């Protein structure tokens, strides 16, 4: 699969875990290209990652590699500072930190129909997402209408 930057070696991944104190923020690629697109003569780079990022981070908490505070600092507070984003007091996520499950492409919302994390056993599931005070996602169902998102800088 074509991704940029290239996937890290196991040694590189372990070095990242060992140096988490110098990581400013967590981010993910979300390139929902289909398998046909990825198998083409000129494959687009990237992986679908948006739907699995928080669950993978919560799994790292369960394994003692991160704390919930690490996730908040590196996913919300630091990116807000780095990119000069306003606070969004009516926007938050509720999670079930005790939920165990297996990541399956069939359960994802992305258009591509696959995930590089297929079959991974994880702990922590997004239960509800509030966007500007309204429930946008709940118990596996997207409730926000298309076009509900907006640029928070305006």
N, C-alpha and C positions, 0 to 999 in steps of 0.2 A: 504494500500500500504506500502510496506517495503522500508524505507529510513533510512540512517544513516548519521549524527545523526538523531534521531527521530525529527519529526515535533515539532516546538515550540508551546507553549500555546499562547493564545491571550495576556496574561500578559507579556510573554517573548518577543513577537513581539513588543509590545508597549515599553518595556524597551529598546529594540534595537533602536527604533526610537528616544527615549529620550536621548540616549547616542551615537548618531551618531558621535560626535566629537572624540570618542576613537576608532572608526572603521578605520582600516588602508586601507583595500581594499575590493572591491566587487568581488565575485566569484560565480560561479554556478556549480552545478552538471550537467552533461549531460550523462545520462544513458538511452539510447534509447531502453529500453527493451519493447517488445510487451506486450499487455494485457495478452496473453496466458502465456508468461514467468512470468509475475508478479503474475498470478493466480496459478502458479505451486506449487508443494509441497515444493520446495526450492526456493522461489522467490529471484531474485537478487535485491539488494538495489538500490535506486536512482530514479530520475525523469529526464525526458528530460527538459532541461532548457536553453540551449545555445541560441535558437532562440528567446526566450521571455525576456531574461534578460534586454537588453537595452530598450526595449519598456516599461517594468515594471518600470525601473528607470526613464524614461522620464515621465511616468504617475505620479510618485512621485514628480517630479519637478512641474508638472501642479497642483498638490494638495498642493504645498508649503512645502513639507517635505524635499526636496533636492534642490540643485541648479545644473545647468549644470556644473559649476566648481567642485562641489562635485563629479559628475560622472567622469569627466576627471581626477581629482586627485586620486580617489579611484579605477578607472578601468584601467588607463594607467600609470600615473606618479608614484604613490606609488608601484604598482606591478613591474614596471621596476626597481625601486630602490631595493626593497626587494629581487627580484630574479636575480638581476644583468643582466638585459636584455639590449641589445643595442637599441638605438633609431632606428626607422624605418620611415625615413622622407618621403618615397614614399608610405606609407600605412596609410589610413585614412578611415573614415566612414562619409557619408553625410546622414542626417536625415531630415524628414519633421516633425518639432515639432508641427505642427497644425493638423496633420492627426488624426482623431478619427476613431476607428474601433473596431471590436469584435474579440478576439482571437479565432480561429477555428482550430481544429486538421487537417482538410482537407487542410488548407493553409500552413501547416508546411512541412519542407523538411526532417525531421528526419524519420528514418526507422520504428519507433514504431507505428506511426499512431494515437497517442493520446497526449494530453497535460493536465497537472493538472490545467491549466488556461483556459480551455474551457469555452467560454461564457463571459469572463471578458471584460469589456469595457475599452479600453486604449487610450492613446493619445501619439502620437509619433511613427513614422514608419521609419525603415531603407530604404532609397531610393537607395543608391549606396555604394559599398565597393570597394576601391582601394587597391590592394595588390601588393607591389613592382612596383607601377606606372601603373598597368594594371587594368581595370575594371573587378572585380571578381564576382560582383553581381549588378544587376540593375533592379529596378521596379519589384521585385518579381521573377526574373530569375537568376539562378546561371549560370555564364558565364565562370568561371574558369574550366579548365579541371582537371580530377582526377590526383592527383600527383603533382599539382601545389604548394601545401604548402611545407614549409621547416622549419627546425629547425633554429630559428633565432640566436641561440648561435654560430653557425658555420660560 
